[in-house]
Amino acid sequence: MSFEVNLPLDTIAIQQLLPHRYPFLLVDRVVEFEPARRVLCIKNVTCNEPFFQGHFPGHPVMPGVLVIEALAQAGGILTQLTSRTNADGRLFYLVKIDGAKFSKMVVPGDRLELDVSIKRNIRNMALYTAVARVDGEQVACAEILCAEVKA
């Protein structure tokens, strides 16, 4: 991947930055990027997401843990774009979640905005402040700590 960041980034470019693949790649597009500061990503929530079969039949709701995972993946994209590296040989594991709050359900048809900022870097770890929104309204937020491990 060329590291000239030409926005928006699509799923093909995102797959060069993250090791996640369907059905666990939860970021569809990168629309804003400020190196070492912030990223804004999009997850288009569709009715054919595999988790909707069981969560909940007749009343589909995106699990909150997957909203947090989508925010963590956006944080990984921010770190990868900032360091100008691809996913080869690098894995980031979710280490800690603080202050997670869920204020609204995410349902099929929603466009989930994943707004993630780096709060600080600590050796091989990054602490992110993350907010998920739908139609400009906050649906979830958390502080997320991820650690890099050599693959």
C-alpha positions as CSV (number, residue, x, y, z in Angstrom):
1,M,0.0,0.0,0.0
2,S,1.2,3.5,-0.8
3,F,1.3,5.5,2.3
4,E,0.0,8.6,0.7
5,V,-3.4,8.6,2.4
6,N,-6.0,9.4,-0.2
7,L,-9.3,9.5,1.6
8,P,-11.7,7.8,1.7
9,L,-10.0,4.4,2.2
10,D,-12.2,1.4,1.2
11,T,-12.2,-2.1,2.6
12,I,-9.4,-3.2,0.3
13,A,-7.1,-0.6,1.7
14,I,-8.3,-1.3,5.3
15,Q,-7.4,-5.0,4.9
16,Q,-3.8,-3.9,4.2
17,L,-3.8,-2.2,7.6
18,L,-5.7,-4.7,9.7
19,P,-5.5,-8.5,9.9
20,H,-9.3,-8.8,10.4
21,R,-11.4,-10.4,7.7
22,Y,-15.1,-11.0,7.1
23,P,-17.2,-11.6,9.2
24,F,-15.1,-9.8,11.8
25,L,-13.8,-6.8,9.9
26,L,-16.1,-4.1,11.3
27,V,-14.8,-1.0,9.4
28,D,-16.0,-0.3,5.9
29,R,-14.4,3.1,5.2
30,V,-12.0,5.7,6.6
31,V,-13.2,9.2,5.9
32,E,-11.0,11.4,8.1
33,F,-7.4,11.1,9.3
34,E,-5.1,13.3,11.3
35,P,-1.7,11.6,11.9
36,A,-1.0,10.7,15.5
37,R,-4.3,12.3,16.6
38,R,-7.6,11.1,15.2
39,V,-9.5,8.9,12.7
40,L,-13.1,8.8,11.6
41,C,-14.3,5.5,10.2
42,I,-17.7,4.2,9.0
43,K,-19.4,0.8,9.6
44,N,-22.5,0.4,7.5
45,V,-24.8,-1.9,9.5
46,T,-26.8,-4.1,7.2
47,C,-29.6,-6.6,7.9
48,N,-27.4,-9.5,6.7
49,E,-24.8,-9.2,9.4
50,P,-24.3,-12.7,10.8
51,F,-24.9,-11.7,14.4
52,F,-28.4,-10.5,13.7
53,Q,-29.6,-14.1,13.3
54,G,-29.4,-14.6,17.0
55,H,-29.3,-11.1,18.5
56,F,-32.3,-10.8,18.4
57,P,-34.7,-12.6,16.0
58,G,-37.4,-10.2,15.1
59,H,-35.7,-7.3,16.9
60,P,-32.1,-7.1,15.5
61,V,-29.6,-5.1,17.6
62,M,-25.8,-4.9,17.1
63,P,-24.1,-6.3,20.2
64,G,-22.4,-3.6,22.2
65,V,-19.2,-5.6,22.4
66,L,-19.1,-5.5,18.6
67,V,-19.5,-1.7,18.6
68,I,-16.5,-1.6,21.0
69,E,-14.6,-3.9,18.7
70,A,-15.4,-1.7,15.7
71,L,-14.0,1.3,17.7
72,A,-10.8,-0.7,18.6
73,Q,-10.4,-1.6,14.9
74,A,-10.6,2.1,14.0
75,G,-7.9,2.7,16.6
76,G,-5.8,0.1,15.0
77,I,-6.2,1.9,11.6
78,L,-5.2,5.2,13.3
79,T,-2.0,3.6,14.7
80,Q,-1.2,1.8,11.4
81,L,-1.7,4.9,9.2
82,T,0.3,7.1,11.7
83,S,3.2,4.6,11.7
84,R,2.9,4.2,8.0
85,T,3.0,0.4,8.2
86,N,0.7,-2.4,7.0
87,A,-0.7,-5.4,8.9
88,D,2.2,-7.7,8.0
89,G,3.9,-9.0,11.2
90,R,1.9,-6.7,13.5
91,L,-1.0,-7.6,15.7
92,F,-2.8,-5.4,18.2
93,Y,-4.8,-7.0,21.0
94,L,-7.5,-5.4,23.0
95,V,-6.1,-5.2,26.6
96,K,-8.5,-3.0,28.5
97,I,-11.8,-1.1,28.2
98,D,-12.7,1.6,30.6
99,G,-15.9,3.7,31.0
100,A,-17.9,1.9,28.3
101,K,-21.3,3.4,28.0
102,F,-24.1,2.4,25.6
103,S,-26.7,5.1,25.1
104,K,-28.7,3.9,22.1
105,M,-29.2,0.7,20.1
106,V,-27.5,0.2,16.8
107,V,-29.8,-1.5,14.3
108,P,-29.8,-2.5,10.6
109,G,-29.7,0.5,8.3
110,D,-27.6,2.6,10.7
111,R,-24.4,4.2,9.5
112,L,-22.1,3.8,12.5
113,E,-19.5,6.6,12.8
114,L,-16.4,5.5,14.7
115,D,-14.5,8.6,16.0
116,V,-11.3,7.6,17.7
117,S,-8.5,9.7,19.1
118,I,-5.1,8.7,20.6
119,K,-5.1,9.8,24.2
120,R,-1.5,8.6,24.7
121,N,1.1,6.0,23.6
122,I,2.9,3.9,26.2
123,R,5.7,1.8,24.8
124,N,4.0,-0.9,22.6
125,M,0.5,0.2,23.7
126,A,-2.0,2.9,22.6
127,L,-4.8,4.4,24.7
128,Y,-7.7,5.6,22.6
129,T,-10.7,7.8,23.4
130,A,-13.5,6.4,21.3
131,V,-17.0,7.5,20.4
132,A,-19.6,5.8,18.2
133,R,-22.4,7.9,16.7
134,V,-25.4,7.3,14.4
135,D,-26.8,10.4,12.7
136,G,-24.6,12.6,14.8
137,E,-26.0,11.2,18.1
138,Q,-23.7,9.3,20.4
139,V,-24.6,5.6,20.8
140,A,-21.5,4.3,22.7
141,C,-18.2,5.5,24.1
142,A,-15.2,4.1,25.9
143,E,-11.5,4.4,26.6
144,I,-9.7,1.5,24.9
145,L,-6.2,0.2,25.5
146,C,-4.5,-1.9,22.8
147,A,-1.1,-3.6,22.9
148,E,1.1,-4.5,19.9
149,V,2.4,-8.1,19.7
150,K,4.8,-9.3,17.0
151,A,2.9,-11.8,14.8
